């Protein structure tokens, strides 16, 4: 008799659970969807032309990610704004905010919205690559979605021949880690990288400005061309717009210049903007400091 009583309770509980599933399907599905992409690896959610965004599973509208999604393309340790066909670059993405949990997806397209080059994810960089519908994508991994201050890193192999300007479409998810689809913010951004094959020699001379970081010397290394003589001044600005270091140098030379500026030891690792003045001419570039 006791066994039948226990069995009866089990049956009633099972029926009640099934009834809850039928009457609360939306709640359960919402919970499933909020966890579906936590490990990344999903295509078609970058906000690129013809693609969806993460709002397909997360509530709310998309936001301007031009300030939130800090993207730089590195040739070695030097940020670049133009690619050379057939060259491999390191792509870096860091969020300006400090979310409890985060994620992203990215794709690179030409002016006709065709895939350009190829992505290779990095286990150390917390990224994975995958393909769908003739496009290469890259996203976070299940182990890289909680450390808010760490940049995601992956490799972008530029096309073998000139494809003109390339736009990196990025969608990031700033999450409150509440376990559901509520309270998340989706940031969309576009980052245009030009082609060195598409610019003239004069344009290259006037715009060539490279800023990199040397870990061995803890210094900012500058290479630039100047058409005039002028006093040089550098300022380093963090992602919150605060000036963290200023340095005034002597006079530039006409033609190619190289400068090395040693930084304070207490300056923390991270992504910064180098603002550089030669007389009245302003130049800027993003740099990653990794100690």
Secondary structure as GFF3:
##gff-version 3
##sequence-region A 1 291
A	DSSP	alpha_helix	2	23	.	.	.	ID=ss1
A	DSSP	alpha_helix	25	36	.	.	.	ID=ss2
A	DSSP	three_ten_helix	54	56	.	.	.	ID=ss3
A	DSSP	beta_strand	62	64	.	.	.	ID=ss4
A	DSSP	beta_strand	69	75	.	.	.	ID=ss5
A	DSSP	beta_strand	78	80	.	.	.	ID=ss6
A	DSSP	beta_strand	82	83	.	.	.	ID=ss7
A	DSSP	beta_strand	88	95	.	.	.	ID=ss8
A	DSSP	beta_strand	101	109	.	.	.	ID=ss9
A	DSSP	beta_strand	118	121	.	.	.	ID=ss10
A	DSSP	beta_strand	127	132	.	.	.	ID=ss11
A	DSSP	beta_strand	135	140	.	.	.	ID=ss12
A	DSSP	beta_strand	152	157	.	.	.	ID=ss13
A	DSSP	beta_strand	166	175	.	.	.	ID=ss14
A	DSSP	beta_strand	185	195	.	.	.	ID=ss15
A	DSSP	three_ten_helix	196	198	.	.	.	ID=ss16
A	DSSP	alpha_helix	201	207	.	.	.	ID=ss17
A	DSSP	beta_strand	209	214	.	.	.	ID=ss18
A	DSSP	beta_strand	219	226	.	.	.	ID=ss19
A	DSSP	beta_strand	231	237	.	.	.	ID=ss20
A	DSSP	beta_strand	243	251	.	.	.	ID=ss21
A	DSSP	beta_strand	255	262	.	.	.	ID=ss22
A	DSSP	beta_strand	270	278	.	.	.	ID=ss23
A	DSSP	beta_strand	281	289	.	.	.	ID=ss24
###
